[in-house]
């Protein structure tokens, strides 16, 4: 059996629920990510142009949840008139991606 770090050198993962700070994001589709190990665990999500890392896989997953939460706070909830055209496109993508949020 390969060590975890070798097995995860590049492994796609699909996520349909994210949790951060007592908020659960239920997604309309699976968010495809690529998990790799290069001295750190790195998770890349091309759909949202988001790259995070951590010393452990759990730490990297927590960073992904925080990054998604930050996009939610800074784009999804923001007024359109305060956003650039690119930011409005990201906001629209988030609106199609997030089915529901649940406060724990």
C-alpha positions in Angstrom: 0.0 0.0 0.0 1.3 3.5 -0.9 1.8 6.1 1.8 -1.0 8.7 2.0 1.3 11.4 0.6 2.1 9.3 -2.5 -1.5 8.2 -3.0 -2.6 11.8 -3.0 0.0 13.2 -5.3 -2.8 14.3 -7.5 -6.3 13.1 -6.6 -9.5 14.7 -7.8 -12.2 15.2 -5.1 -15.8 16.3 -5.5 -17.5 18.3 -2.6 -21.2 19.1 -2.3 -21.2 20.4 1.3 -18.8 22.8 3.0 -18.9 24.0 6.6 -17.2 27.0 8.2 -17.9 29.0 11.4 -21.3 27.4 12.1 -22.5 27.9 8.5 -23.2 24.9 6.2 -23.2 25.5 2.4 -25.2 23.0 0.5 -24.2 23.1 -3.2 -26.3 22.5 -6.3 -23.4 20.5 -7.9 -20.3 18.9 -6.8 -17.3 21.3 -6.6 -14.4 19.5 -8.3 -11.1 20.0 -6.6 -7.6 18.6 -7.1 -5.7 17.5 -4.0 -2.0 17.2 -4.2 0.9 16.9 -1.8 4.1 19.0 -2.4 5.6 19.3 1.1 2.1 20.6 2.0 -1.4 19.4 1.1 -2.7 21.7 -1.6 -6.3 21.9 -2.8 -7.1 23.6 -6.0 -10.6 24.6 -7.2 -10.3 25.9 -10.8 -14.1 26.7 -10.9 -13.6 29.4 -8.2 -9.9 30.2 -8.9 -9.2 29.1 -5.3 -6.0 27.5 -4.1 -5.4 26.6 -0.4 -2.9 24.5 1.6 -2.2 23.1 5.0 0.2 20.9 6.9 -2.4 18.2 7.0 -5.3 17.3 4.7 -7.8 18.4 7.4 -6.0 21.7 7.7 -6.2 22.2 3.9 -9.9 21.2 3.8 -10.5 23.7 6.6 -8.7 26.4 4.5 -10.9 25.5 1.5 -14.0 25.9 3.6 -12.7 29.3 4.9 -11.9 30.4 1.4 -15.4 29.5 0.2 -16.9 31.3 3.2 -14.8 34.4 2.3 -16.1 34.3 -1.3 -19.6 34.1 0.2 -19.1 37.0 2.5 -17.3 39.2 0.0 -19.1 38.5 -3.2 -22.4 36.6 -2.7 -23.7 39.0 -0.1 -22.3 42.2 -1.6 -24.4 44.7 -3.5 -23.8 44.6 -7.2 -23.0 48.3 -7.5 -19.9 47.7 -5.3 -18.5 45.0 -7.5 -16.5 45.0 -10.7 -17.9 43.2 -13.7 -15.6 40.2 -13.0 -16.7 40.2 -9.4 -20.4 40.2 -10.5 -19.7 37.1 -12.6 -18.2 35.4 -9.6 -21.2 36.4 -7.6 -23.5 35.0 -10.2 -21.5 31.7 -10.2 -21.8 31.5 -6.4 -25.6 32.1 -6.7 -26.0 29.1 -9.1 -23.6 27.0 -7.0 -25.1 27.5 -3.5 -28.5 25.7 -3.1 -28.9 26.6 0.6 -27.1 27.7 3.7 -27.9 26.4 7.2 -26.8 28.1 10.4 -25.7 25.5 13.0 
